[in-house]
């Protein structure tokens, strides 16, 4: 952090923290760390592969939803985080089979679990936290992907502080266009979600590749499975026409956050 002036800087840090997509300690106290979660989550096996594919498909739908919601910022239709979330849920609906798996946890009601939130971040605990019911109902590679998603949110909030502080100071002195200033918090939320979903998709894709290479119950054999009825034989994240690679996409999203939508995006 550049030592501008202590009090204004602290005020901006507080402002950025308040704008974080998964607010610092808004996750319920009963959520557990990823390590605690993995202790009750079984290892993914060949029989879990179809559900891994389903979860990957759902995460791709989520990323598409955030991409679409982010477009409404650049078009001028959305300026606030609340409006952005509403746009996202117009475009995305979780697969009912994932909801059913989560709610079949015997302790779901007793824990106070909610289908609207199964993971988040905690500043006081230093990263991702997950609903223990989710831990029980899904195998460990899904837990790893969810933890990676939330940890990406956590890291993004810290990494974006300097840029956000600079932008907000520029807005205060009138050196940035007000229409851009009005959308900074919404852009923060969109970029954080896009990064997090991209990381989660990468993790799930790698887990499926690892499963295909070796069956945990028979390490010397390749793992094979029958896809769910409405799934393709192999679900892969849809590659954007350009940039093609995962890290190129991350760099593109960083550029969009700082500069707005690039002209090549259409």
ChimeraX commands (.cxc) that place a marker at each C-alpha (Angstrom):
marker #1 position 0.00,0.00,0.00 radius 0.5
marker #1 position 1.40,3.41,-0.90 radius 0.5
marker #1 position 1.66,5.67,2.18 radius 0.5
marker #1 position -0.69,8.39,0.96 radius 0.5
marker #1 position -2.08,9.72,4.23 radius 0.5
marker #1 position -2.93,7.32,7.02 radius 0.5
marker #1 position -6.51,8.28,7.82 radius 0.5
marker #1 position -7.76,8.57,4.21 radius 0.5
marker #1 position -6.05,5.28,3.42 radius 0.5
marker #1 position -7.70,3.53,6.34 radius 0.5
marker #1 position -11.04,4.95,5.30 radius 0.5
marker #1 position -10.57,3.60,1.80 radius 0.5
marker #1 position -9.55,0.19,3.12 radius 0.5
marker #1 position -12.75,0.11,5.15 radius 0.5
marker #1 position -14.72,1.12,2.06 radius 0.5
marker #1 position -13.16,-1.64,-0.04 radius 0.5
marker #1 position -13.71,-4.22,2.67 radius 0.5
marker #1 position -17.36,-3.24,2.81 radius 0.5
marker #1 position -17.60,-3.75,-0.95 radius 0.5
marker #1 position -16.07,-7.23,-0.88 radius 0.5
marker #1 position -18.36,-9.75,-2.62 radius 0.5
marker #1 position -18.20,-12.23,0.26 radius 0.5
marker #1 position -18.15,-9.85,3.22 radius 0.5
marker #1 position -15.38,-10.39,5.71 radius 0.5
marker #1 position -17.10,-12.42,8.43 radius 0.5
marker #1 position -20.66,-12.71,7.16 radius 0.5
marker #1 position -20.34,-16.50,6.94 radius 0.5
marker #1 position -22.07,-18.36,9.79 radius 0.5
marker #1 position -19.94,-19.36,12.77 radius 0.5
marker #1 position -20.68,-23.05,12.19 radius 0.5
marker #1 position -18.89,-23.02,8.81 radius 0.5
marker #1 position -15.57,-24.88,8.97 radius 0.5
marker #1 position -12.15,-24.50,7.36 radius 0.5
marker #1 position -11.30,-26.49,4.20 radius 0.5
marker #1 position -9.03,-28.79,6.23 radius 0.5
marker #1 position -11.83,-29.54,8.69 radius 0.5
marker #1 position -14.18,-30.00,5.76 radius 0.5
marker #1 position -11.94,-32.56,4.04 radius 0.5
marker #1 position -11.91,-34.66,7.22 radius 0.5
marker #1 position -15.57,-35.57,6.64 radius 0.5
marker #1 position -15.54,-35.49,2.84 radius 0.5
marker #1 position -14.88,-38.80,1.08 radius 0.5
marker #1 position -12.33,-39.09,-1.71 radius 0.5
marker #1 position -13.83,-38.81,-5.19 radius 0.5
marker #1 position -13.98,-42.14,-7.01 radius 0.5
marker #1 position -15.13,-43.28,-10.43 radius 0.5
marker #1 position -18.69,-43.44,-9.19 radius 0.5
marker #1 position -18.50,-39.74,-8.30 radius 0.5
marker #1 position -17.28,-38.66,-11.74 radius 0.5
marker #1 position -20.75,-38.06,-13.25 radius 0.5
marker #1 position -21.59,-35.73,-10.38 radius 0.5
marker #1 position -18.23,-33.98,-10.77 radius 0.5
marker #1 position -19.18,-33.38,-14.40 radius 0.5
marker #1 position -22.55,-32.04,-13.28 radius 0.5
marker #1 position -20.89,-29.68,-10.82 radius 0.5
marker #1 position -18.47,-28.52,-13.51 radius 0.5
marker #1 position -21.37,-27.83,-15.85 radius 0.5
marker #1 position -23.09,-25.82,-13.12 radius 0.5
marker #1 position -19.93,-23.78,-12.47 radius 0.5
marker #1 position -19.63,-23.00,-16.17 radius 0.5
marker #1 position -23.23,-21.78,-16.12 radius 0.5
marker #1 position -22.29,-19.61,-13.15 radius 0.5
marker #1 position -19.33,-18.08,-14.96 radius 0.5
marker #1 position -21.49,-17.42,-18.01 radius 0.5
marker #1 position -23.98,-15.73,-15.71 radius 0.5
marker #1 position -21.36,-13.41,-14.22 radius 0.5
marker #1 position -19.99,-12.65,-17.69 radius 0.5
marker #1 position -23.48,-11.66,-18.78 radius 0.5
marker #1 position -24.11,-9.63,-15.64 radius 0.5
marker #1 position -20.76,-7.84,-16.08 radius 0.5
marker #1 position -21.79,-6.85,-19.60 radius 0.5
marker #1 position -24.68,-4.88,-18.13 radius 0.5
marker #1 position -22.19,-2.67,-16.27 radius 0.5
marker #1 position -20.43,-1.77,-19.50 radius 0.5
marker #1 position -23.74,-1.11,-21.25 radius 0.5
marker #1 position -24.77,1.28,-18.47 radius 0.5
marker #1 position -27.75,-0.81,-17.36 radius 0.5
marker #1 position -26.23,-1.75,-13.98 radius 0.5
marker #1 position -24.33,0.42,-11.51 radius 0.5
marker #1 position -24.73,-1.17,-8.05 radius 0.5
marker #1 position -23.72,-4.52,-6.59 radius 0.5
marker #1 position -27.33,-5.27,-5.69 radius 0.5
marker #1 position -28.47,-4.72,-9.26 radius 0.5
marker #1 position -25.57,-6.81,-10.53 radius 0.5
marker #1 position -26.53,-9.76,-8.32 radius 0.5
marker #1 position -30.11,-9.48,-9.56 radius 0.5
marker #1 position -28.85,-9.60,-13.15 radius 0.5
marker #1 position -26.76,-12.68,-12.34 radius 0.5
marker #1 position -29.74,-14.56,-10.96 radius 0.5
marker #1 position -31.73,-13.74,-14.07 radius 0.5
marker #1 position -29.10,-15.67,-16.01 radius 0.5
marker #1 position -28.19,-18.47,-13.59 radius 0.5
marker #1 position -30.15,-21.05,-11.67 radius 0.5
marker #1 position -28.39,-23.80,-9.72 radius 0.5
marker #1 position -28.98,-27.37,-10.87 radius 0.5
marker #1 position -31.69,-28.90,-8.68 radius 0.5
marker #1 position -29.70,-32.13,-8.33 radius 0.5
marker #1 position -26.92,-30.22,-6.55 radius 0.5
marker #1 position -29.45,-28.56,-4.23 radius 0.5
marker #1 position -31.06,-31.94,-3.49 radius 0.5
marker #1 position -27.67,-33.49,-2.67 radius 0.5
marker #1 position -26.86,-30.62,-0.30 radius 0.5
marker #1 position -30.23,-30.61,1.48 radius 0.5
marker #1 position -30.16,-34.39,1.98 radius 0.5
marker #1 position -27.59,-33.84,4.75 radius 0.5
marker #1 position -29.18,-35.21,7.98 radius 0.5
marker #1 position -28.09,-32.11,9.92 radius 0.5
marker #1 position -29.20,-29.58,7.33 radius 0.5
marker #1 position -32.08,-28.09,9.35 radius 0.5
marker #1 position -30.37,-28.48,12.73 radius 0.5
marker #1 position -27.25,-26.63,11.53 radius 0.5
marker #1 position -29.24,-23.74,10.13 radius 0.5
marker #1 position -27.87,-24.44,6.66 radius 0.5
marker #1 position -29.31,-22.53,3.70 radius 0.5
marker #1 position -29.37,-23.45,0.03 radius 0.5
marker #1 position -28.41,-19.85,-0.80 radius 0.5
marker #1 position -24.99,-20.14,0.85 radius 0.5
marker #1 position -22.73,-23.15,1.27 radius 0.5
marker #1 position -19.34,-21.41,1.45 radius 0.5
marker #1 position -17.77,-18.01,2.02 radius 0.5
marker #1 position -14.69,-16.27,3.33 radius 0.5
marker #1 position -13.67,-15.23,6.82 radius 0.5
marker #1 position -11.05,-12.57,7.52 radius 0.5
marker #1 position -10.68,-13.75,11.12 radius 0.5
marker #1 position -10.02,-17.33,9.97 radius 0.5
marker #1 position -7.84,-16.32,7.04 radius 0.5
marker #1 position -9.71,-17.56,4.00 radius 0.5
marker #1 position -12.36,-20.00,2.86 radius 0.5
marker #1 position -15.02,-21.50,5.14 radius 0.5
marker #1 position -17.58,-24.12,4.14 radius 0.5
marker #1 position -20.88,-25.45,5.47 radius 0.5
marker #1 position -20.15,-28.81,7.19 radius 0.5
marker #1 position -23.27,-30.29,5.58 radius 0.5
marker #1 position -21.81,-29.52,2.17 radius 0.5
marker #1 position -18.59,-31.24,3.30 radius 0.5
marker #1 position -20.50,-34.41,4.17 radius 0.5
marker #1 position -22.50,-34.53,0.97 radius 0.5
marker #1 position -19.80,-33.91,-1.66 radius 0.5
marker #1 position -16.53,-35.65,-2.36 radius 0.5
marker #1 position -13.16,-34.06,-1.64 radius 0.5
marker #1 position -12.30,-32.82,-5.15 radius 0.5
marker #1 position -15.49,-30.74,-5.15 radius 0.5
marker #1 position -14.49,-29.41,-1.72 radius 0.5
marker #1 position -11.06,-28.51,-3.12 radius 0.5
marker #1 position -12.68,-26.59,-5.99 radius 0.5
marker #1 position -15.08,-24.72,-3.69 radius 0.5
marker #1 position -12.22,-23.83,-1.33 radius 0.5
marker #1 position -10.17,-22.57,-4.30 radius 0.5
marker #1 position -13.14,-20.43,-5.37 radius 0.5
marker #1 position -13.50,-18.79,-1.96 radius 0.5
marker #1 position -9.75,-18.36,-1.46 radius 0.5
marker #1 position -9.65,-16.59,-4.83 radius 0.5
marker #1 position -12.25,-14.12,-3.50 radius 0.5
marker #1 position -10.13,-13.61,-0.40 radius 0.5
marker #1 position -6.94,-13.02,-2.38 radius 0.5
marker #1 position -8.67,-10.79,-4.94 radius 0.5
marker #1 position -9.95,-8.46,-2.23 radius 0.5
marker #1 position -6.42,-7.99,-0.90 radius 0.5
marker #1 position -4.82,-7.73,-4.34 radius 0.5
marker #1 position -7.34,-5.16,-5.56 radius 0.5
marker #1 position -6.90,-2.81,-2.60 radius 0.5
marker #1 position -4.22,-0.60,-4.14 radius 0.5
marker #1 position -5.97,-0.22,-7.49 radius 0.5
marker #1 position -9.29,0.45,-5.80 radius 0.5
marker #1 position -7.79,2.98,-3.42 radius 0.5
marker #1 position -6.16,4.78,-6.33 radius 0.5
marker #1 position -9.41,4.79,-8.32 radius 0.5
marker #1 position -11.51,6.01,-5.40 radius 0.5
marker #1 position -9.03,8.80,-4.66 radius 0.5
marker #1 position -9.14,9.79,-8.35 radius 0.5
marker #1 position -12.93,9.84,-8.16 radius 0.5
marker #1 position -12.81,12.04,-5.07 radius 0.5
marker #1 position -10.73,14.67,-6.86 radius 0.5
marker #1 position -12.76,14.41,-10.05 radius 0.5
marker #1 position -10.07,13.01,-12.34 radius 0.5
marker #1 position -12.12,9.97,-13.34 radius 0.5
marker #1 position -15.44,10.02,-15.17 radius 0.5
marker #1 position -18.29,9.88,-12.68 radius 0.5
marker #1 position -20.09,7.16,-14.62 radius 0.5
marker #1 position -17.07,4.91,-14.09 radius 0.5
marker #1 position -16.79,5.92,-10.43 radius 0.5
marker #1 position -20.42,4.93,-9.89 radius 0.5
marker #1 position -19.69,1.38,-11.05 radius 0.5
marker #1 position -16.39,0.63,-9.26 radius 0.5
marker #1 position -17.97,-1.51,-6.53 radius 0.5
marker #1 position -20.08,-3.44,-9.05 radius 0.5
marker #1 position -16.98,-4.04,-11.18 radius 0.5
marker #1 position -15.17,-5.32,-8.08 radius 0.5
marker #1 position -17.90,-7.85,-7.44 radius 0.5
marker #1 position -18.10,-8.99,-11.07 radius 0.5
marker #1 position -14.34,-9.44,-11.47 radius 0.5
marker #1 position -13.99,-11.24,-8.16 radius 0.5
marker #1 position -16.74,-13.70,-9.13 radius 0.5
marker #1 position -15.31,-14.20,-12.62 radius 0.5
marker #1 position -11.86,-14.95,-11.21 radius 0.5
marker #1 position -13.28,-17.28,-8.56 radius 0.5
marker #1 position -15.45,-19.27,-10.99 radius 0.5
marker #1 position -12.54,-19.57,-13.44 radius 0.5
marker #1 position -10.29,-21.00,-10.71 radius 0.5
marker #1 position -13.03,-23.40,-9.57 radius 0.5
marker #1 position -13.61,-24.62,-13.13 radius 0.5
marker #1 position -9.90,-25.21,-13.60 radius 0.5
marker #1 position -9.78,-27.25,-10.38 radius 0.5
marker #1 position -12.78,-29.41,-11.32 radius 0.5
marker #1 position -11.45,-29.99,-14.84 radius 0.5
marker #1 position -8.11,-31.13,-13.44 radius 0.5
marker #1 position -9.83,-33.45,-10.97 radius 0.5
marker #1 position -11.77,-35.10,-13.79 radius 0.5
marker #1 position -8.56,-35.52,-15.79 radius 0.5
marker #1 position -6.87,-37.08,-12.76 radius 0.5
marker #1 position -9.79,-39.45,-12.25 radius 0.5
marker #1 position -9.73,-40.50,-15.88 radius 0.5
marker #1 position -6.02,-41.28,-15.59 radius 0.5
marker #1 position -6.38,-43.49,-12.54 radius 0.5
marker #1 position -9.20,-45.19,-10.64 radius 0.5
marker #1 position -8.63,-44.59,-6.87 radius 0.5
marker #1 position -9.93,-48.10,-6.16 radius 0.5
marker #1 position -7.58,-49.60,-8.77 radius 0.5
marker #1 position -4.62,-47.21,-9.31 radius 0.5
marker #1 position -3.25,-49.22,-12.22 radius 0.5
marker #1 position -6.45,-48.83,-14.21 radius 0.5
marker #1 position -8.01,-45.85,-15.97 radius 0.5
marker #1 position -11.26,-44.60,-14.52 radius 0.5
marker #1 position -14.30,-44.83,-16.79 radius 0.5
marker #1 position -17.89,-43.80,-16.17 radius 0.5
marker #1 position -21.24,-43.27,-17.80 radius 0.5
marker #1 position -22.29,-39.61,-17.96 radius 0.5
marker #1 position -25.60,-38.49,-16.53 radius 0.5
marker #1 position -28.44,-38.69,-19.10 radius 0.5
marker #1 position -28.41,-34.99,-20.00 radius 0.5
marker #1 position -24.63,-34.62,-19.98 radius 0.5
marker #1 position -22.10,-34.92,-22.80 radius 0.5
marker #1 position -19.60,-37.75,-22.51 radius 0.5
marker #1 position -16.98,-35.28,-21.32 radius 0.5
marker #1 position -17.82,-31.84,-19.99 radius 0.5
marker #1 position -15.17,-29.20,-20.54 radius 0.5
marker #1 position -15.38,-25.47,-19.80 radius 0.5
marker #1 position -16.30,-23.55,-22.96 radius 0.5
marker #1 position -13.20,-21.81,-24.25 radius 0.5
marker #1 position -13.77,-18.21,-25.30 radius 0.5
marker #1 position -12.67,-17.53,-28.87 radius 0.5
marker #1 position -9.89,-15.27,-27.57 radius 0.5
marker #1 position -7.95,-15.45,-25.40 radius 0.5
marker #1 position -7.85,-19.24,-25.43 radius 0.5
marker #1 position -5.85,-20.10,-22.31 radius 0.5
marker #1 position -6.97,-19.93,-18.69 radius 0.5
marker #1 position -4.29,-17.41,-17.66 radius 0.5
marker #1 position -4.91,-15.26,-20.73 radius 0.5
marker #1 position -8.54,-15.10,-19.60 radius 0.5
marker #1 position -7.44,-14.02,-16.11 radius 0.5
marker #1 position -5.28,-11.26,-17.62 radius 0.5
marker #1 position -8.20,-10.16,-19.81 radius 0.5
marker #1 position -10.48,-9.92,-16.77 radius 0.5
marker #1 position -7.85,-7.86,-14.93 radius 0.5
marker #1 position -7.72,-5.47,-17.87 radius 0.5
marker #1 position -11.50,-5.20,-17.95 radius 0.5
marker #1 position -11.58,-4.37,-14.24 radius 0.5
marker #1 position -9.09,-1.53,-14.63 radius 0.5
marker #1 position -10.14,-0.19,-18.02 radius 0.5
marker #1 position -13.68,-1.36,-18.66 radius 0.5
marker #1 position -14.74,-3.81,-21.35 radius 0.5
marker #1 position -12.16,-4.13,-24.15 radius 0.5
marker #1 position -13.25,-3.51,-27.71 radius 0.5
marker #1 position -12.39,-7.05,-28.81 radius 0.5
marker #1 position -15.08,-8.46,-26.49 radius 0.5
marker #1 position -17.84,-7.36,-28.83 radius 0.5
marker link #1:1,2 radius 0.2
marker link #1:2,3 radius 0.2
marker link #1:3,4 radius 0.2
marker link #1:4,5 radius 0.2
marker link #1:5,6 radius 0.2
marker link #1:6,7 radius 0.2
marker link #1:7,8 radius 0.2
marker link #1:8,9 radius 0.2
marker link #1:9,10 radius 0.2
marker link #1:10,11 radius 0.2
marker link #1:11,12 radius 0.2
marker link #1:12,13 radius 0.2
marker link #1:13,14 radius 0.2
marker link #1:14,15 radius 0.2
marker link #1:15,16 radius 0.2
marker link #1:16,17 radius 0.2
marker link #1:17,18 radius 0.2
marker link #1:18,19 radius 0.2
marker link #1:19,20 radius 0.2
marker link #1:20,21 radius 0.2
marker link #1:21,22 radius 0.2
marker link #1:22,23 radius 0.2
marker link #1:23,24 radius 0.2
marker link #1:24,25 radius 0.2
marker link #1:25,26 radius 0.2
marker link #1:26,27 radius 0.2
marker link #1:27,28 radius 0.2
marker link #1:28,29 radius 0.2
marker link #1:29,30 radius 0.2
marker link #1:30,31 radius 0.2
marker link #1:31,32 radius 0.2
marker link #1:32,33 radius 0.2
marker link #1:33,34 radius 0.2
marker link #1:34,35 radius 0.2
marker link #1:35,36 radius 0.2
marker link #1:36,37 radius 0.2
marker link #1:37,38 radius 0.2
marker link #1:38,39 radius 0.2
marker link #1:39,40 radius 0.2
marker link #1:40,41 radius 0.2
marker link #1:41,42 radius 0.2
marker link #1:42,43 radius 0.2
marker link #1:43,44 radius 0.2
marker link #1:44,45 radius 0.2
marker link #1:45,46 radius 0.2
marker link #1:46,47 radius 0.2
marker link #1:47,48 radius 0.2
marker link #1:48,49 radius 0.2
marker link #1:49,50 radius 0.2
marker link #1:50,51 radius 0.2
marker link #1:51,52 radius 0.2
marker link #1:52,53 radius 0.2
marker link #1:53,54 radius 0.2
marker link #1:54,55 radius 0.2
marker link #1:55,56 radius 0.2
marker link #1:56,57 radius 0.2
marker link #1:57,58 radius 0.2
marker link #1:58,59 radius 0.2
marker link #1:59,60 radius 0.2
marker link #1:60,61 radius 0.2
marker link #1:61,62 radius 0.2
marker link #1:62,63 radius 0.2
marker link #1:63,64 radius 0.2
marker link #1:64,65 radius 0.2
marker link #1:65,66 radius 0.2
marker link #1:66,67 radius 0.2
marker link #1:67,68 radius 0.2
marker link #1:68,69 radius 0.2
marker link #1:69,70 radius 0.2
marker link #1:70,71 radius 0.2
marker link #1:71,72 radius 0.2
marker link #1:72,73 radius 0.2
marker link #1:73,74 radius 0.2
marker link #1:74,75 radius 0.2
marker link #1:75,76 radius 0.2
marker link #1:76,77 radius 0.2
marker link #1:77,78 radius 0.2
marker link #1:78,79 radius 0.2
marker link #1:79,80 radius 0.2
marker link #1:80,81 radius 0.2
marker link #1:81,82 radius 0.2
marker link #1:82,83 radius 0.2
marker link #1:83,84 radius 0.2
marker link #1:84,85 radius 0.2
marker link #1:85,86 radius 0.2
marker link #1:86,87 radius 0.2
marker link #1:87,88 radius 0.2
marker link #1:88,89 radius 0.2
marker link #1:89,90 radius 0.2
marker link #1:90,91 radius 0.2
marker link #1:91,92 radius 0.2
marker link #1:92,93 radius 0.2
marker link #1:93,94 radius 0.2
marker link #1:94,95 radius 0.2
marker link #1:95,96 radius 0.2
marker link #1:96,97 radius 0.2
marker link #1:97,98 radius 0.2
marker link #1:98,99 radius 0.2
marker link #1:99,100 radius 0.2
marker link #1:100,101 radius 0.2
marker link #1:101,102 radius 0.2
marker link #1:102,103 radius 0.2
marker link #1:103,104 radius 0.2
marker link #1:104,105 radius 0.2
marker link #1:105,106 radius 0.2
marker link #1:106,107 radius 0.2
marker link #1:107,108 radius 0.2
marker link #1:108,109 radius 0.2
marker link #1:109,110 radius 0.2
marker link #1:110,111 radius 0.2
marker link #1:111,112 radius 0.2
marker link #1:112,113 radius 0.2
marker link #1:113,114 radius 0.2
marker link #1:114,115 radius 0.2
marker link #1:115,116 radius 0.2
marker link #1:116,117 radius 0.2
marker link #1:117,118 radius 0.2
marker link #1:118,119 radius 0.2
marker link #1:119,120 radius 0.2
marker link #1:120,121 radius 0.2
marker link #1:121,122 radius 0.2
marker link #1:122,123 radius 0.2
marker link #1:123,124 radius 0.2
marker link #1:124,125 radius 0.2
marker link #1:125,126 radius 0.2
marker link #1:126,127 radius 0.2
marker link #1:127,128 radius 0.2
marker link #1:128,129 radius 0.2
marker link #1:129,130 radius 0.2
marker link #1:130,131 radius 0.2
marker link #1:131,132 radius 0.2
marker link #1:132,133 radius 0.2
marker link #1:133,134 radius 0.2
marker link #1:134,135 radius 0.2
marker link #1:135,136 radius 0.2
marker link #1:136,137 radius 0.2
marker link #1:137,138 radius 0.2
marker link #1:138,139 radius 0.2
marker link #1:139,140 radius 0.2
marker link #1:140,141 radius 0.2
marker link #1:141,142 radius 0.2
marker link #1:142,143 radius 0.2
marker link #1:143,144 radius 0.2
marker link #1:144,145 radius 0.2
marker link #1:145,146 radius 0.2
marker link #1:146,147 radius 0.2
marker link #1:147,148 radius 0.2
marker link #1:148,149 radius 0.2
marker link #1:149,150 radius 0.2
marker link #1:150,151 radius 0.2
marker link #1:151,152 radius 0.2
marker link #1:152,153 radius 0.2
marker link #1:153,154 radius 0.2
marker link #1:154,155 radius 0.2
marker link #1:155,156 radius 0.2
marker link #1:156,157 radius 0.2
marker link #1:157,158 radius 0.2
marker link #1:158,159 radius 0.2
marker link #1:159,160 radius 0.2
marker link #1:160,161 radius 0.2
marker link #1:161,162 radius 0.2
marker link #1:162,163 radius 0.2
marker link #1:163,164 radius 0.2
marker link #1:164,165 radius 0.2
marker link #1:165,166 radius 0.2
marker link #1:166,167 radius 0.2
marker link #1:167,168 radius 0.2
marker link #1:168,169 radius 0.2
marker link #1:169,170 radius 0.2
marker link #1:170,171 radius 0.2
marker link #1:171,172 radius 0.2
marker link #1:172,173 radius 0.2
marker link #1:173,174 radius 0.2
marker link #1:174,175 radius 0.2
marker link #1:175,176 radius 0.2
marker link #1:176,177 radius 0.2
marker link #1:177,178 radius 0.2
marker link #1:178,179 radius 0.2
marker link #1:179,180 radius 0.2
marker link #1:180,181 radius 0.2
marker link #1:181,182 radius 0.2
marker link #1:182,183 radius 0.2
marker link #1:183,184 radius 0.2
marker link #1:184,185 radius 0.2
marker link #1:185,186 radius 0.2
marker link #1:186,187 radius 0.2
marker link #1:187,188 radius 0.2
marker link #1:188,189 radius 0.2
marker link #1:189,190 radius 0.2
marker link #1:190,191 radius 0.2
marker link #1:191,192 radius 0.2
marker link #1:192,193 radius 0.2
marker link #1:193,194 radius 0.2
marker link #1:194,195 radius 0.2
marker link #1:195,196 radius 0.2
marker link #1:196,197 radius 0.2
marker link #1:197,198 radius 0.2
marker link #1:198,199 radius 0.2
marker link #1:199,200 radius 0.2
marker link #1:200,201 radius 0.2
marker link #1:201,202 radius 0.2
marker link #1:202,203 radius 0.2
marker link #1:203,204 radius 0.2
marker link #1:204,205 radius 0.2
marker link #1:205,206 radius 0.2
marker link #1:206,207 radius 0.2
marker link #1:207,208 radius 0.2
marker link #1:208,209 radius 0.2
marker link #1:209,210 radius 0.2
marker link #1:210,211 radius 0.2
marker link #1:211,212 radius 0.2
marker link #1:212,213 radius 0.2
marker link #1:213,214 radius 0.2
marker link #1:214,215 radius 0.2
marker link #1:215,216 radius 0.2
marker link #1:216,217 radius 0.2
marker link #1:217,218 radius 0.2
marker link #1:218,219 radius 0.2
marker link #1:219,220 radius 0.2
marker link #1:220,221 radius 0.2
marker link #1:221,222 radius 0.2
marker link #1:222,223 radius 0.2
marker link #1:223,224 radius 0.2
marker link #1:224,225 radius 0.2
marker link #1:225,226 radius 0.2
marker link #1:226,227 radius 0.2
marker link #1:227,228 radius 0.2
marker link #1:228,229 radius 0.2
marker link #1:229,230 radius 0.2
marker link #1:230,231 radius 0.2
marker link #1:231,232 radius 0.2
marker link #1:232,233 radius 0.2
marker link #1:233,234 radius 0.2
marker link #1:234,235 radius 0.2
marker link #1:235,236 radius 0.2
marker link #1:236,237 radius 0.2
marker link #1:237,238 radius 0.2
marker link #1:238,239 radius 0.2
marker link #1:239,240 radius 0.2
marker link #1:240,241 radius 0.2
marker link #1:241,242 radius 0.2
marker link #1:242,243 radius 0.2
marker link #1:243,244 radius 0.2
marker link #1:244,245 radius 0.2
marker link #1:245,246 radius 0.2
marker link #1:246,247 radius 0.2
marker link #1:247,248 radius 0.2
marker link #1:248,249 radius 0.2
marker link #1:249,250 radius 0.2
marker link #1:250,251 radius 0.2
marker link #1:251,252 radius 0.2
marker link #1:252,253 radius 0.2
marker link #1:253,254 radius 0.2
marker link #1:254,255 radius 0.2
marker link #1:255,256 radius 0.2
marker link #1:256,257 radius 0.2
marker link #1:257,258 radius 0.2
marker link #1:258,259 radius 0.2
marker link #1:259,260 radius 0.2
marker link #1:260,261 radius 0.2
marker link #1:261,262 radius 0.2
marker link #1:262,263 radius 0.2
marker link #1:263,264 radius 0.2
marker link #1:264,265 radius 0.2
marker link #1:265,266 radius 0.2
view
